[in-house]
């Protein structure tokens, strides 16, 4: 996108949804996929359009600064075309907030859900072109390929719907600005999309060819699909399909002497425990970080939030098994892992083999565990806590 041209089209990117069906603490647009939030991928396509557009990101309360940082990172030198506003309690009120932020020169408006993060730039360009050519609304849609049945509340089939008359609509949905703003001004009820709102106000909306990549991330299954589609880009620079990642974790000893010590997936009776939201197993956590880093999936903090009540006192095995699931979903298997424990205690040697067997069994790959001290230097040398450093090798599954 050239930043020197004055835009006469705009894209309102709706990123204010909660995404409760994903089961994540953060709003859906801010969920990480391959190390980047969904919003970043959505904005990649918008700022990659053929002609410059004004971009209005509608973010949830409390996420304006994060949304702006993501937008500015993607926009680069075109960040002057970016605005970030707070959304409302409903999708419709959020879109209205985006419309209120448009520049006077804007003539064509696209409304796009950040949850359809992989919708390509070409689809955005095609919708703008269709609006300019027809002077009416343009909505991307895909033919319905499944047989559709009408059913009653008990699940009984009432009839078969003629699918030739059906289309599965997507975003971005485009409209002449005056048509969309008039429809919003006249609306007194909520609609599921902008096409329905405009049609209810008497406006004309036509279907244009959609794109399978413009699917909506709603469930965990959708998120895995997005990860799998993005994984080839992350692997492109990996010679021979190999990826290497490094992870580091640190925990202080707990003030409570009753806290048990869990390390490398093992319980260490009689040893002081580590403070943390979970069990503080630095070895397991460092391995998770190394695996996620190698797969380009972010880090343990981004995947397993410390505000997640389900992870209170959770053992390292919980994190390792979920991390393994994520990297396998991204198309990798574990080649091997090496992890070094840094601290004065406990003494690892008597249980090294036990730890390696346990960790290797969880990951289905060789795991080597070693230990060292820092000759009384630093917080580990003073006996204030323990650190672990891990390196992981992943292999692309062809």
C-alpha positions in Angstrom: 0.0 0.0 0.0 1.4 3.4 -1.0 1.3 5.8 2.0 1.4 8.9 -0.3 -2.1 8.6 -1.7 -5.2 10.0 0.0 -7.6 7.1 0.6 -11.1 7.2 -0.6 -12.0 3.8 0.7 -11.8 2.4 4.3 -11.8 -0.9 6.1 -13.3 -1.1 9.5 -11.7 -4.1 11.2 -14.0 -5.4 14.0 -11.8 -6.8 16.7 -14.0 -6.3 19.7 -15.5 -9.7 20.1 -14.9 -11.8 23.3 -14.4 -15.1 21.5 -15.7 -17.1 24.5 -16.2 -20.2 22.3 -12.4 -20.4 21.9 -12.1 -20.8 25.7 -9.3 -18.2 25.9 -8.9 -15.5 28.5 -8.0 -12.8 25.9 -10.4 -11.5 23.2 -10.4 -13.6 20.0 -8.5 -11.1 17.8 -5.6 -11.1 20.3 -5.2 -14.9 20.4 -1.8 -15.9 19.2 -1.4 -18.1 16.1 2.1 -19.1 15.1 3.5 -16.4 17.4 1.3 -13.5 16.1 -2.2 -12.4 17.1 -5.1 -13.0 14.7 -5.5 -9.2 14.4 -2.0 -8.9 12.9 -2.8 -11.4 10.1 -6.1 -9.6 9.3 -4.2 -6.3 9.0 -1.5 -7.9 6.8 -4.1 -8.4 4.1 -5.7 -4.9 4.6 -2.4 -3.1 4.4 -1.4 -5.3 1.4 -4.3 -4.0 -0.8 -3.5 -2.5 -4.2 -4.6 1.0 -3.2 -4.3 2.8 0.1 -7.3 2.6 2.5 -8.0 4.2 5.8 -8.0 1.4 8.4 -10.1 1.7 11.6 -9.5 -1.0 14.1 -12.4 -1.4 16.6 -10.9 -2.9 19.8 -12.4 -4.1 23.1 -12.1 -1.8 26.2 -8.7 -2.2 27.7 -7.1 -3.4 24.5 -6.7 -0.1 22.6 -2.9 0.3 23.3 -2.3 -3.4 22.3 -4.4 -3.0 19.1 -2.6 0.2 18.2 0.8 -1.5 18.7 -0.2 -4.4 16.5 -1.6 -2.1 13.9 1.5 0.2 13.8 3.8 -2.8 13.6 1.9 -4.1 10.5 1.3 -0.7 8.9 4.9 0.5 9.1 5.2 3.7 7.0 1.4 3.6 6.3 0.5 4.0 10.0 -0.9 7.4 9.2 -3.9 5.7 7.7 -4.6 3.8 10.9 -7.1 4.7 13.7 -8.0 2.6 16.7 -11.3 3.1 18.5 -13.1 1.3 21.3 -16.0 -1.0 20.5 -19.4 -1.3 21.9 -21.4 -4.0 23.7 -22.6 -5.6 20.3 -21.0 -6.1 16.9 -23.4 -3.5 15.4 -22.4 -0.8 18.0 -18.8 -1.6 17.3 -19.2 -1.1 13.6 -21.0 2.1 14.3 -18.0 3.3 16.4 -15.8 2.5 13.4 -18.0 4.4 11.0 -17.9 7.5 13.2 -14.0 7.5 12.9 -14.0 7.7 9.0 -12.3 10.6 7.2 -14.6 12.9 5.2 -13.0 11.7 1.9 -14.1 8.1 2.3 -16.6 6.9 -0.3 -16.5 3.1 0.0 -16.4 1.2 3.3 -15.5 -2.4 3.9 -16.5 -4.0 7.2 -14.2 -7.0 8.1 -14.1 -9.3 11.1 -10.6 -9.8 12.5 -11.7 -13.4 13.2 -11.5 -14.0 9.4 -7.8 -13.3 9.7 -6.6 -15.2 6.6 -8.9 -13.4 4.1 -6.4 -12.4 1.4 -5.7 -8.9 0.1 -7.2 -9.9 -3.3 -10.6 -10.5 -1.7 -10.6 -7.0 -0.2 -9.6 -5.5 -3.5 -12.4 -7.4 -5.3 -15.0 -6.2 -2.9 -13.9 -2.6 -3.3 -14.0 -3.0 -7.1 -17.5 -4.5 -7.0 -18.9 -1.7 -5.0 -17.3 1.0 -7.2 -18.6 -0.7 -10.3 -22.2 -1.4 -9.1 -22.8 1.4 -6.7 -24.5 -1.1 -4.3 -23.3 -3.5 -1.5 -21.0 -6.4 -2.3 -20.6 -9.4 0.0 -18.2 -12.3 -0.7 -19.9 -15.7 -0.6 -19.2 -19.4 -1.2 -21.6 -21.9 -2.7 -23.1 -24.3 -0.1 -21.9 -27.8 -1.0 -23.5 -29.8 1.8 -27.1 -30.9 1.6 -29.2 -28.7 3.9 -32.2 -30.0 5.8 -34.9 -28.1 7.7 -35.5 -29.8 11.1 -37.8 -29.4 14.0 -36.8 -29.0 17.7 -36.7 -32.7 18.2 -34.3 -33.2 15.3 -36.9 -34.5 12.8 -36.4 -33.7 9.2 -39.0 -31.4 7.7 -37.6 -31.0 4.2 -34.6 -30.4 2.0 -33.5 -26.9 1.2 -32.5 -26.0 -2.4 -28.9 -25.2 -1.9 -28.7 -23.5 -5.3 -30.4 -20.6 -3.7 -27.9 -20.5 -0.7 -24.6 -18.8 -0.2 -22.3 -18.9 2.8 -21.3 -15.3 3.2 -18.0 -13.9 4.5 -16.3 -10.6 5.2 -15.1 -8.1 4.1 -18.5 -6.8 3.2 -18.4 -3.6 1.2 -20.8 -0.7 0.7 -21.0 2.9 -0.6 -20.5 4.9 2.5 -23.8 6.8 2.3 -25.7 3.6 1.9 -24.1 2.0 5.0 -24.4 5.1 7.2 -28.0 5.6 6.3 -28.8 1.9 7.1 -27.1 2.3 10.5 -29.0 5.5 11.2 -32.3 3.8 10.4 -31.7 0.6 12.3 -33.6 -0.2 15.4 -32.7 -3.9 15.8 -29.6 -6.1 15.7 -28.6 -8.0 12.6 -26.0 -10.8 12.3 -24.1 -9.0 9.5 -24.0 -5.7 7.7 -25.6 -7.1 4.5 -28.8 -8.0 6.4 -28.8 -4.5 8.0 -28.5 -2.7 4.7 -31.1 -5.0 3.1 -33.5 -4.3 5.9 -33.2 -0.6 5.1 -34.0 -1.2 1.4 -30.5 -1.3 0.1 -29.3 -3.6 -2.6 -26.5 -6.1 -1.8 -25.0 -8.6 -4.3 -22.8 -11.7 -3.8 -19.3 -11.7 -5.2 -17.0 -14.8 -5.3 -15.6 -15.5 -1.8 -12.4 -17.2 -0.7 -12.1 -20.4 1.4 -9.3 -18.7 3.3 -11.8 -16.2 4.6 -13.2 -18.7 7.1 -14.1 -17.5 10.6 -12.0 -18.6 13.6 -14.7 -19.4 16.1 -13.7 -22.7 17.8 -10.5 -24.4 18.8 -10.8 -26.5 15.7 -10.8 -23.3 13.5 -7.7 -22.1 15.4 -5.9 -25.4 14.6 -6.9 -25.0 10.9 -5.4 -21.5 10.9 -2.2 -22.8 12.5 -1.9 -25.6 9.9 -2.4 -23.1 7.0 0.2 -20.7 8.4 2.7 -23.4 9.3 4.3 -23.7 5.8 5.2 -20.0 6.0 6.9 -20.5 9.3 8.8 -23.6 8.0 9.9 -22.1 4.7 13.4 -21.2 6.0 14.0 -24.4 7.8 16.6 -26.5 5.9 15.5 -30.2 5.6 12.4 -29.5 7.6 14.2 -29.0 10.9 13.5 -26.3 13.4 15.5 -25.4 16.6 14.1 -23.5 19.6 15.5 -22.3 22.9 13.6 -21.8 26.2 14.5 -20.4 29.6 12.5 -20.4 32.8 13.3 -19.1 36.3 11.5 -19.5 39.6 12.3 -18.4 43.1 12.0 -20.7 46.1 8.7 -20.3 47.8 8.5 -18.5 51.2 6.1 -21.2 52.4 8.2 -24.2 53.5 5.2 -26.5 53.0 5.3 -25.9 49.2 6.4 -29.1 47.5 9.2 -29.2 44.9 8.3 -30.4 41.4 11.1 -30.5 38.9 11.5 -32.3 35.6 8.0 -33.8 36.2 9.1 -35.4 39.5 8.2 -34.7 43.1 11.3 -34.1 45.3 10.3 -34.9 48.9 12.1 -32.9 51.6 13.2 -30.1 49.2 12.0 -26.5 49.3 9.4 -25.8 46.6 9.3 -23.1 43.9 6.9 -20.2 43.8 4.6 -19.9 40.8 1.1 -19.9 39.5 1.5 -23.6 38.7 3.9 -25.9 40.3 7.0 -23.9 39.2 8.6 -26.7 37.4 11.3 -24.8 35.6 12.6 -27.8 33.6 9.2 -28.6 32.1 8.4 -24.9 31.5 11.8 -24.3 29.7 11.1 -27.3 27.5 7.7 -26.0 26.6 9.2 -22.6 25.7 11.8 -24.3 23.5 9.2 -26.4 21.7 6.9 -23.5 21.1 9.8 -21.3 19.9 10.9 -23.9 17.4 7.4 -24.3 16.0 6.9 -20.5 15.8 3.9 -20.7 18.2 5.0 -18.0 20.6 5.9 -18.7 24.2 4.5 -20.4 27.3 3.2 -17.1 28.7 1.2 -16.5 25.6 -0.3 -20.0 25.5 -0.8 -20.6 29.2 -1.8 -17.3 30.8 -1.0 -16.9 34.5 -4.6 -15.6 35.0 -6.0 -19.0 33.9 -7.6 -20.5 37.1 -7.4 -24.0 35.5 -3.6 -23.9 35.8 -3.3 -23.1 39.5 -0.8 -25.7 40.9 -0.9 -27.6 37.5 2.1 -29.9 37.1 4.6 -29.7 34.3 3.1 -32.7 32.5 0.0 -30.7 31.8 2.0 -28.0 30.0 4.1 -30.6 28.2 1.2 -32.6 26.8 -0.7 -29.5 25.6 2.5 -28.1 24.0 3.1 -31.4 22.3 -0.5 -31.3 21.0 0.0 -27.8 19.6 3.3 -28.6 17.8 1.9 -31.8 16.3 -1.2 -29.8 15.1 1.3 -27.4 13.4 2.9 -30.3 11.5 5.9 -31.2 13.6 7.2 -34.0 15.8 9.9 -33.7 18.5 13.4 -34.8 17.4 15.1 -34.4 20.7 15.3 -32.1 23.7 18.3 -31.0 25.9 17.7 -29.1 29.1 20.2 -27.9 31.8 19.2 -27.1 35.3 21.0 -24.2 36.9 21.1 -24.1 40.8 22.6 -25.3 44.0 19.9 -27.8 44.8 18.4 -30.4 44.5 21.1 -32.8 43.4 20.0 -34.0 40.0 22.4 -37.0 39.5 20.5 -39.6 41.6 17.3 -39.0 39.6 18.6 -37.9 36.2 17.7 -41.2 34.5 14.3 -41.2 36.1 13.6 -37.6 34.8 14.8 -38.4 31.3 12.6 -41.5 31.1 9.6 -39.5 32.3 10.0 -36.5 30.1 11.0 -38.6 27.0 7.9 -40.7 27.5 5.6 -37.7 27.5 7.2 -36.1 24.4 7.9 -39.4 22.5 11.5 -38.4 21.9 14.9 -38.5 23.6 15.3 -35.9 26.4 18.7 -35.3 28.1 18.8 -33.5 31.4 22.0 -32.0 33.0 22.7 -29.7 35.9 25.3 -27.1 36.8 25.9 -24.4 39.4 27.1 -20.8 39.1 29.9 -21.0 41.7 27.9 -19.0 44.2 27.3 -16.2 41.7 23.9 -14.6 41.1 20.5 -15.5 42.5 21.0 -19.3 41.8 24.4 -19.2 43.5 22.9 -17.5 46.5 20.2 -20.2 46.7 17.3 -17.9 46.0 15.9 -19.9 43.1 16.4 -22.3 40.2 16.7 -21.7 36.4 16.6 -24.0 33.4 17.7 -23.6 29.8 16.3 -25.9 27.1 17.0 -26.5 23.4 14.5 -28.4 21.3 14.8 -29.9 17.8 11.6 -30.3 15.8 11.2 -32.3 12.6 8.6 -31.4 9.9 6.2 -34.3 9.3 5.9 -34.7 5.6 
